[in-house]
Amino acid sequence: MMEQRDMALPGPALEDVGALRDAVERVLDDHWVPEGYAAPHAGTYPWQWLWDSCFHVLVWQALGRTNRAQVELASLFGPQAPSGFVPHMNYVRRPGLHADLWGRDDASAVTQPPMYGHAVAELVRAGAPPPDEVVEAAVAGLGFLLEQRERDDSGLVLLCHPWESGADDSPRWDDRCPGGFDVERWRAEKNRLVTTIEFADDGSPVRNPAFPVASAGFNALVAFNARELASVAGNDGLAVAADELVAALDARWDDDLGTWADAGPTAGGSGRCRTADGLLPLLVTEESARAARVVADLVEGLVVVFEEETLVMRAALARLPESQSLRHAYRDHEAQALVSITRFIRLGQAAGRIAGGDPDEMAVAVLVLGQGLNNPTLLGSSRRPQVVAQLSDLLTSMLSPGR
């Protein structure tokens, strides 16, 4: 029986990699259900979510629990349609729970970013390739999105619902909220948008005339996963389709904003908003100059944050040298940042976008470089733009696959 525990990991233990590993494994074990996946929450979310499970697969494998990784990956294809469509929610534990919303008992009627392509590739690289039928299911899932889902004139794959993006309430959807964004109005609109989806004969969602948005972030993840899967499955068709999608994505670059704009009716408005998901094309773009521009903007953003907020922390630490709570807060955030940076570098290396090398060492270098932006010599300096440019060049040079 799944046991719901406090999800917060112990602060001081983050300094101990072994303790962190044990805590992560305990959380996943506590949430494992007999149907073959780690459920997010015993009461609120007992069903299986598509991309949650894909990330669980990566963690199970990192923990050395290959069997769990294989089982959870296979289980998410349980409600897959003949077309290849993979629903984003699998109601294997509670059939019929939201049938009034979806019009079906076993699963939802929309998908999520197809991270199963990356999950399959990672298992293959780890020497634990999934069974052929699972690989074939993954190929079919990406094939559905690339071949059967309707496209925008830009060549990008259209969403059928904002939920499919994984960023349900992104500012990029603001133009599609009647009367401007409001939490309650947007909640009602998302429910209404389920009713306007148009389906193929087998129930697969192919278009939504009421939400004809082509998300740059979603398309980047489709292309990334198609490339990942093609690289281990030897599927030339997937590779070609991914390259075509990347070319369409690169055409959405907005040099004034330094981001990739969505296509469709929001392209001239909220679809140009600078959001994190709008930078996901970094995973696949062939334009190195754009990647360098984004890195430079991010570094500049870090400087602004340090200028406006970190001086407060520095002053607090200086005035309260014995404050263990403040120091633990700083170290915990530092440890969390290191985990995120390491994962980012591993993903980039797997995609061929970041240079090879020890990802742990590279993550420490990136973290230290970022911390250097808080140096008093830089803060408030009239030469800040020049120094930031040099730091950006250093970071780009270090991570570039061509170094």
Secondary structure, DSSP 8 states (H G I E B T S, - for coil): ----------TGGGG-HHHHHHHHHHHHHHTEETTTEE-S-SSS--SEEHHHHHHHHHHHHHTT-HHHHHHHHHHTTTT--TT----SEE-SSSTTTTHHHHS-SSB-SS----THHHHHHHHHHTT----HHHHHHHHHHHHIIIIIS-B-TTS-B--SSGGGGT-TT-GGGGGGSTTS--HHHHHHHHHHHHHT-EE-TTS-EEE-TT---B-HHHHHHHHHHHHHHHHHHT-HHHHHHHHHHHHHHHTTEETTTTEE--BSTTTTTGGG---SGGGGGGGT-S-HHHHHHHHHHHHHHHHHHIIIIIHHHHHHHHH-TT-HHHHHHHHHHHHHHHHHHHHHHHHHHHTT-S--S-HHHHHHHHHHHHHHTT-TTTTT-TTHHHHHHHHHHHHHHHH-TT-
